[in-house]
């Protein structure tokens, strides 16, 4: 993948995370304060816990940090996949956000 392809896909992922937070907030499921600064989106939950999603441009990766740990994702087979387990990004984000919020939440481009 070229750096330009990476940037396009990674920026689209961050925009989707922001849009999904807005959708969840509007649905009344929970309140997630999402803040974007450059290549990083921070999700802040009612209990003040956070999930951070940030771009790692030199590695062509996206990193997610949550209560459950840190995860590294690379674009593979049409999705952002964990470099160790192959788990898709939105699966982990949904699980982690559900843990932080205390209610089931679903993130994804088609959630």
C-alpha positions, 0 to 999 in steps of 0.5 A: 500500500502506498502512503497516499492509499494508507492516508485515504483509508486511515482518514476514512476510518477516523471519520467513521469512528466520529460518525458512529459516535454521533449515531450512538449519541443520537440513539440515546444508547450512551454518551460518548464524547469524541474529540479529534486532534490531527490523526487521533480520535479520543472517545471519553465515556461517562466514567471518564475512561477513554479509548484512543484511536490514532494513526501511525503513519511511519508504520502504515498502521492504526492503533487502538488503546483501550482498557483491555489493551493496545492493538495495532491494525494494518490494511489487509484483505479489504479491512483494518486487521489486528497484526497479531490476531487478524481481528477486524478493527470495528469488532475490537472497537465495539467490544472495547466501547461496550466494556467502557460504556457498560452497554452493548455498542456496535461500531462499523462502516455499516453498523 
